[in-house]
Amino acid sequence: MTTPAPLTPPAFDFVQGDSPLLVSMPHCGLNLTPEVAAGLTEKAKKLPDTDWYMPELYDFLVSLGVGFIKANYSRYVIDLNRPYDDKPLYATKTTGLFPDILFDESPIFEAGKTPSAEHRTFCKEQIWMPYHDIIAQELARLKAKFGYAILFDAHSIAAEVPMLFEGHLPDFNWGTNEGKACDSTLANAATQILRPNYTQVLNGRFTGGYITRHFGQPHHGVHAIQLELSQDTYLNDELAKQSEYQLDEQKRPFITQQLRDLIEVLMAIKL
C-alpha cells in the first residue's frame, strides 16, 4: 500500500480569537486532492455547491477578536458537516460524507473515477479529524476562559435547490437543531438583529448539520447555531446563472455590515 502525499495546502486555516465566539466555515474550501481532481465531471470542476466567499464576507472577524476555522478543501473531497461514520442526518434526499452527486442531482465523478477507499480513509484521518479536533479543543478553551462558548457555523447556499427544498429560500436560514443546540437567547438575538429588508426563518428549511448538532450542548455550556445564507444576498445574479461565482460589489457592503452586526450582538451575550 502506498502512502499518500501530505496535504498541501493544509486541511484548514485556524486563527485563535479572544472572545467566547468561534466561527466555523466547513464548506468554503476550493482545493482538491489529485485523486478527486482527476475524476470530476466538467460540471463538478466548477465546484457549484461551494459556500462561496465565506472568508471574504466575514473578513472583519480578526478585528473583533473572534477566532475562526475555515476549510481549505472542497466538500467534494470530504464533507466536514457530516458525521465520521456517514450516518444519514436527514430523512430527505441529501449528500453524504463523500458526495457523489451535485445539488442538481448530476454525478460529481466520471464513471469509474470515484476516489478509492484508501483515499477516503486518508481524507477522514487528515482532513475531517483535525478539523473537528481543533473545534473541540478551542471550544473547551473558550469555555474554560469565559464560562461558556458559542460556535457559529457559517454557510451559504443557492437560493433555489430543488433537490433539497421547494421554492425560494429566505435570505437567512437559521438552524439550532430545533432549539437543542443553543440557549434560546442566542437564536432570539440573531433573528432580532436582522434588518427588515432581509427575510429569515428559524429551523425551517435547515435545522443544522452535524457540526451544530454535535458541538451544540447548552447543558454543558457550549452553544451552536448554523446560518445558511442565501447567495442571492451577495453574488452577482446573472453570472451565477452561468455557473460563474463572483461577489456583487453593490450587495457586499450591506451584507457584510449585517453579518458584522450579527457577530457583535452574539459576542455581547452572556450565557
N, C-alpha and C positions, 0 to 999 in steps of 0.2 A: 504494500500500500504506500503510495507516495504521500509525502507531507505537503499540504497546501502552502503556498507562499503567504507570508504575513500580510495583513491588511495595510494597504496604502491607498488613500488616507486612512486614519484610524476610524474605528466604528462610530465615534461620536466626538463632539466638542463639548466640554463642560466648563462653565465659569461659575465659581462659587460666589454666592452673594452674602449679604449681611442683613437679611430680613427673614421673617418666618415663611416667606413665599418662594417656591421653586417652580419654574416653568419648564415643562417638557414639550418637545417638538419631535414626535416619533416618526412623522411621515413627510418631512421636508427634504430628505436626502435625495441626491441626484446621481450618486456614484453607483457603479455596477461592478460586481466581480467579473473576471474574464469569462467564467463559465456561464453566468447569466447573460452577459452581453452577447455571447456567441449564439444564443438560442432565441433571442427575441424576434417577434414578428416586426414588420415595418411599422405597424401602428403602435406597438408597445414601445418601440425605440424612442418615441416622443414622451414617454412617461406620463400619459394623460391623467393618471389618478394620483399624482403628487399633490401634497398640500403646499401649493406654490407660495414662495416668498414669505414664509413664516419668519425667518430671521430678520428680514428687512422690515416687516410690519411691526415687529417687536424690538426694533433697534434701540429703544430707549431704556431697556432693562438694566444695563450696566450703570447708567447714570442714576437710576433709582436704587441701586444696591441690591437688585433682585438677581438671584442666581438662575441659570438655565442650563439645560442639556438639549442638544439638537443632534438628531441622527444625520450621519453622512451618507448612508446607503439607502437606495430606493426600497420601497416596500415590496418591489418585485424580487428583491434579493431575500428579504425576510421581513415580515410584518411585526413590528415591535409592539403593536397594540393587540396582539393575540396571545393566548396562553402558550407556554412552552410545550405542553402536551397536545396542543391544537384541538382541544375540545371545543365544539361549537359554542359561540357566545349568544347567537341569536336564533330564533325559530324561523325567521325569514331567510331568503337567499342572501348570501354574503360571500366574502372571500376569507381564506384561512391564513395560517402562519406562513405558508408558501403559496401565494396566489397563482392560479393557473388560468384565470380569466380576468379581463379588464372589466370595468364597471358597465361597459356596454355589452358584456357577455361574450365578446370575441376572445380567442385564445391569446395568451401572453407569449407562448413559446411555439416555435415551428415544430411540426411533427417530428418526434424522435429526438428533440433537443432540450427536453426538460432536464434541469440540473440533477446530478446524481445524488444518491442517498448520502454518500461521503461528503459531498459539498454542503448538503443541508445540515449535516451534523456539525461541520465546521462553522457554518453561519450561526447556528444555535449557541455554540460554545464561544465564538469570537465576537459576535455582534449582540445577540439577544441577551445573553447572561451578563456581560459587562454593563450594558445599558441599564438593566434593571437593578444590578448590584449598586451602581452609583446612585440611582434614585433612592434605594433603600437606605444607603449609608448617609446620604445628605439629609433625608427626612428625619432620620434618627438624630443627626447632629443638630438640626434646627429645633426639633422638639426638646432636646436637652438644653438648648440655649434659651429658647423663648417660652417653653412650656407647652407648645403646640406647633404644628407645621401644616402648611397648606400647599397642595400640589395642584397646579393649574395646567391641564393638558390641552395644548393649543393645536387645533386642527383647522383645515379648511376643505371645502368640497364644492364641486359644481352645483349650481342651483337646481339643476334637473338631472336626476339619475334614476331612470325608470326601474332599473333592476332592484334598487334599494327602497324606493318610495314613490308614491304617486304625486304628481303635480309639482309645484314650485316651492322650494324650501324658503322658510323665513331667513332673514339676514343672520340672526344669531340663534344657534341651536344649542341649548344647554343640556348637559347630562350629569346627573348626580346619582345614578343607579337608583332611581325612584326615591331619592331622599336618603338612601342608606349610606352614601359615600361622604357626606359632609353635613355639618350643622346647617339648619335652615337659614341662619343669619347670613351665611355666605351666599346662598342662592338668592336670597332676597336682595342683598346689596348689589349683586351682579345684574339682576334684572331691573332694578330701580335706577341704576346709573345710566342706562341707555337713553340716548336722545330719541324723541318720538318719531323721527324720520326713519329709524331702523326698526324692522319687525323682529320678533323673537318668539321662542317657545321653550318651555322648560320640560324636559323628559317627555317630549313629544315624538319627533322622528328619531331622535337619538337619546339613549339613556346613559351612555358612557361605555367605553370599551374596556379591555382587560386592565389597562393601567389605572383607570379611575376605580374600577370595581375592586382590584386587588389592594391598592395602596390606601384607598379611602376607608379609614377605620376610625370614625369620630370618637367611638368609645375608648380608643387608645390615644386620642389627642392628635390624630393625623386625618386631615380633611382633604378631599379631592373633588375637583369639578372639571368637566370637559366642555370645551367650546368648539363646535363645528361652525366655522364662519363661512357664510356663502361667498363664493368667489365673485359673485356679482358685485360685491361691495368694494372690490379693489382691482379686478382685472379689466383689461380692455375687452369689451364685449365682442366686437367684430373679429378681432384676432383670435379670441378663444373659440369662436365657432369654426375657425380654420385650424384648430389644434396648435395654435401659437399662443404662448402664455406670456403676456407682458403686463407689468403694472400700468394702471391708468393713473397718470400723474395728476389728473384733476380729482380723482377719488381719493388718492392716497393720503393727503393731509387730513381729511375728515375722519377716515377710518383709523389712522394712526393715533389721532388725538383721542378718539373714542376708546381705543384699546388702552392708551396711557391712563385715561381717567379711570377705566375699569381696574387696571392693576393697582393704581394708587388707592382706590377705595377698598380693595381686598387687603392690601398691606395694612390699612388703618384699623382693620377689625381685630379685636382682642377676643380670643376664644378660650 
